[in-house]
Amino acid sequence: MTTALIYLVVMLLVAAVVFLLAAVVFGRGEELAPLPPGSSPTRLPAEDITGEDLAEVRFQLVLRGYKMSEVDWVMRRLGVELDELRARVAELEQREREPESSPEAAP
């Protein structure tokens, strides 16, 4: 029984040493320092949002995931941008159809 207990203690000590060594060598995985309270890494251009802009969006982490106000802001901005683009596409398609539907003067 004591031999099994000694093996267990040694295994736990080895695991702890390996974990601490890995934590020191690799760090916690953070590339940037934490942001000061109240600041936000969330940035988007004023107009013409591109896929690259979305790929670069970063949300501040809070206790239970991402900061909801930042995510809501991005979603509202994208929704407005998409609505404007769709309205513009519809307007251009309507203009394109108008000359076709207007009767031309017969010779």
Rosetta silent file (secondary structure, phi, psi, omega in degrees, C-alpha in Angstrom):
SEQUENCE: MTTALIYLVVMLLVAAVVFLLAAVVFGRGEELAPLPPGSSPTRLPAEDITGEDLAEVRFQLVLRGYKMSEVDWVMRRLGVELDELRARVAELEQREREPESSPEAAP
SCORE:     score description
SCORE:     0.000 S_00000001
   1 L     0.000  -43.631 -179.174    0.000    0.000    0.000 S_00000001
   2 H   -68.035  -30.065  178.129    2.781    2.423    0.888 S_00000001
   3 H   -65.914  -42.270  178.125    4.563    1.633   -2.376 S_00000001
   4 H   -64.726  -39.846  178.495    1.488    2.630   -4.368 S_00000001
   5 H   -65.275  -40.614  178.054    1.168    5.816   -2.333 S_00000001
   6 H   -64.653  -42.937  176.874    4.836    6.648   -2.944 S_00000001
   7 H   -60.426  -42.051 -179.998    4.379    6.061   -6.711 S_00000001
   8 H   -63.730  -45.142  179.872    1.318    8.323   -6.684 S_00000001
   9 H   -64.260  -42.920  178.960    3.148   11.108   -4.848 S_00000001
  10 H   -63.569  -42.147  178.390    6.158   10.841   -7.179 S_00000001
  11 H   -62.794  -41.724  178.069    3.874   10.927  -10.247 S_00000001
  12 H   -64.131  -41.408  177.973    2.117   14.016   -8.912 S_00000001
  13 H   -64.643  -42.393  177.858    5.437   15.734   -8.235 S_00000001
  14 H   -63.672  -44.281  178.924    6.725   14.899  -11.718 S_00000001
  15 H   -61.619  -42.573  179.436    3.480   16.147  -13.294 S_00000001
  16 H   -63.978  -42.098  178.996    3.671   19.383  -11.278 S_00000001
  17 H   -65.015  -43.669  178.676    7.290   19.965  -12.310 S_00000001
  18 H   -63.054  -42.825  179.051    6.494   19.303  -15.978 S_00000001
  19 H   -62.474  -47.901 -179.886    3.480   21.634  -15.797 S_00000001
  20 H   -63.504  -40.418  177.632    5.461   24.426  -14.140 S_00000001
  21 H   -62.443  -44.529  178.404    8.311   24.012  -16.608 S_00000001
  22 H   -64.372  -39.419  179.255    5.898   24.189  -19.549 S_00000001
  23 H   -64.771  -38.487  179.147    4.179   27.255  -18.032 S_00000001
  24 H   -70.553  -42.611 -176.913    7.502   29.044  -17.647 S_00000001
  25 H   -70.914  -46.835 -173.423    8.727   28.146  -21.132 S_00000001
  26 H   -97.195  -14.312 -178.963    5.500   28.786  -23.067 S_00000001
  27 L    74.188 -166.332 -178.020    3.783   31.352  -20.860 S_00000001
  28 L   -91.235    0.507  179.291    0.032   31.695  -20.584 S_00000001
  29 L    91.628    2.198  179.418   -0.520   32.039  -24.313 S_00000001
  30 L   -85.139  134.777  177.688   -1.165   35.789  -24.237 S_00000001
  31 L   -96.610  -27.823 -177.133    0.455   37.819  -26.978 S_00000001
  32 L  -121.724  156.179  175.710   -0.604   41.255  -25.744 S_00000001
  33 L   -70.649  152.179  178.146   -0.845   42.858  -22.355 S_00000001
  34 L   -61.324  148.882  178.561   -4.359   43.140  -20.911 S_00000001
  35 L   -75.537  151.143  174.371   -6.277   46.289  -21.779 S_00000001
  36 L   -66.095  153.075  179.937   -6.933   48.904  -19.131 S_00000001
  37 L   -58.662  138.990  177.521  -10.475   48.800  -17.695 S_00000001
  38 L    88.570  -12.359  178.346  -13.046   50.620  -19.809 S_00000001
  39 L   -93.096  163.933 -175.874  -11.042   50.517  -23.045 S_00000001
  40 L  -137.074  135.381  175.514  -11.985   48.417  -26.027 S_00000001
  41 L   -84.477   -0.464 -174.607   -9.948   46.705  -28.765 S_00000001
  42 L   -78.115  115.492 -179.733  -13.020   46.671  -31.010 S_00000001
  43 L  -133.722  136.749  173.056  -12.392   48.842  -34.072 S_00000001
  44 L  -140.486  148.845  176.526  -14.237   49.061  -37.394 S_00000001
  45 L   -66.673  158.640 -178.368  -13.988   51.614  -40.207 S_00000001
  46 L   -64.282  -34.679 -178.832  -16.739   54.228  -40.469 S_00000001
  47 L  -143.505  169.703  173.982  -17.882   52.884  -43.863 S_00000001
  48 L    51.603   61.796  178.469  -17.200   50.105  -46.366 S_00000001
  49 L   -71.077  132.702 -179.427  -16.501   47.262  -43.967 S_00000001
  50 L  -111.017  170.678  176.882  -14.523   44.490  -45.638 S_00000001
  51 H   -63.275  -33.114  177.980  -13.933   40.863  -44.781 S_00000001
  52 H   -66.089  -37.861  176.386  -10.415   41.761  -43.692 S_00000001
  53 H   -60.185  -42.851  179.868  -11.847   44.291  -41.223 S_00000001
  54 H   -67.260  -35.916  179.387  -14.003   41.561  -39.733 S_00000001
  55 H   -65.552  -25.971 -178.180  -11.074   39.158  -39.531 S_00000001
  56 L   -93.316   -1.785 -179.874   -9.188   41.737  -37.456 S_00000001
  57 L   -66.606  133.308  176.489  -12.022   42.445  -34.992 S_00000001
  58 L  -127.451  135.388  178.800  -11.077   41.638  -31.409 S_00000001
  59 L  -109.003  144.973  178.484  -13.454   41.631  -28.476 S_00000001
  60 L   -72.324  132.579  178.429  -12.484   42.204  -24.879 S_00000001
  61 E   -81.418  136.964  174.359  -12.754   39.066  -22.786 S_00000001
  62 E  -123.998 -176.292 -173.226  -14.805   39.246  -19.623 S_00000001
  63 L   -51.394  -43.484 -175.261  -15.656   36.675  -16.993 S_00000001
  64 L  -114.471   47.492  175.813  -18.189   34.805  -19.131 S_00000001
  65 E   112.949 -137.190 -179.075  -16.844   35.193  -22.674 S_00000001
  66 E   -92.192  157.648  179.072  -16.799   38.347  -24.799 S_00000001
  67 L   -71.100  114.817 -171.658  -18.088   41.745  -23.731 S_00000001
  68 H   -61.767  -34.569 -179.064  -21.663   41.713  -25.007 S_00000001
  69 H   -63.717  -36.117  178.441  -21.875   45.468  -25.601 S_00000001
  70 H   -70.457  -42.404  178.993  -18.962   45.259  -28.049 S_00000001
  71 H   -64.150  -42.470  178.092  -20.411   42.282  -29.881 S_00000001
  72 H   -61.542  -40.581 -179.900  -23.807   44.011  -30.084 S_00000001
  73 H   -62.284  -45.916  179.991  -22.154   47.156  -31.468 S_00000001
  74 H   -63.034  -43.306 -179.517  -20.355   45.207  -34.208 S_00000001
  75 H   -63.541  -40.607  176.976  -23.516   43.314  -35.122 S_00000001
  76 H   -62.494  -44.752 -179.562  -25.535   46.554  -35.377 S_00000001
  77 H   -61.032  -43.675  179.803  -22.856   48.137  -37.568 S_00000001
  78 H   -66.982  -38.101  178.342  -22.741   45.125  -39.860 S_00000001
  79 H   -62.059  -44.877  179.000  -26.522   45.000  -40.050 S_00000001
  80 H   -63.733  -44.455 -179.814  -26.735   48.644  -41.094 S_00000001
  81 H   -61.354  -44.053  179.455  -23.956   48.201  -43.644 S_00000001
  82 H   -65.006  -41.247  178.345  -25.636   45.133  -45.144 S_00000001
  83 H   -61.644  -42.220  179.175  -29.013   46.879  -45.305 S_00000001
  84 H   -64.633  -42.159  179.653  -27.449   49.857  -47.090 S_00000001
  85 H   -65.298  -41.505  179.450  -25.656   47.614  -49.568 S_00000001
  86 H   -66.874  -38.192  176.948  -28.776   45.611  -50.301 S_00000001
  87 H   -64.130  -40.076  178.792  -30.812   48.785  -50.789 S_00000001
  88 H   -65.491  -42.435  177.760  -28.165   50.070  -53.197 S_00000001
  89 H   -62.175  -44.161  179.191  -28.164   46.796  -55.141 S_00000001
  90 H   -62.292  -41.116  178.936  -31.964   46.870  -55.363 S_00000001
  91 H   -62.851  -44.343  179.567  -31.870   50.483  -56.576 S_00000001
  92 H   -66.939  -38.778  177.002  -29.311   49.666  -59.271 S_00000001
  93 H   -65.203  -37.625  178.065  -31.256   46.597  -60.383 S_00000001
  94 H   -65.289  -42.770  177.967  -34.423   48.717  -60.610 S_00000001
  95 H   -62.194  -37.016 -179.709  -32.614   51.311  -62.733 S_00000001
  96 H   -67.433  -35.598 -179.058  -31.345   48.559  -64.980 S_00000001
  97 H   -77.613  -27.443 -175.592  -34.879   47.201  -65.483 S_00000001
  98 H   -58.459  -47.806  179.062  -36.497   50.600  -66.172 S_00000001
  99 H   -62.885  -30.145  179.284  -35.128   51.115  -69.716 S_00000001
 100 H   -70.376  -36.861 -174.884  -36.227   47.603  -70.638 S_00000001
 101 H   -86.362  -17.676 -179.601  -39.784   48.102  -69.439 S_00000001
 102 L   -75.945  133.493 -178.007  -40.302   51.595  -70.891 S_00000001
 103 L   -70.204  134.570  177.734  -42.023   51.500  -74.315 S_00000001
 104 L   -90.167  149.676 -178.351  -39.853   52.769  -77.126 S_00000001
 105 L   -66.894  132.144  178.860  -41.279   55.043  -79.754 S_00000001
 106 L   -77.929  141.978  179.887  -42.325   53.127  -82.845 S_00000001
 107 L   -73.059    0.000    0.000  -40.800   54.312  -86.153 S_00000001
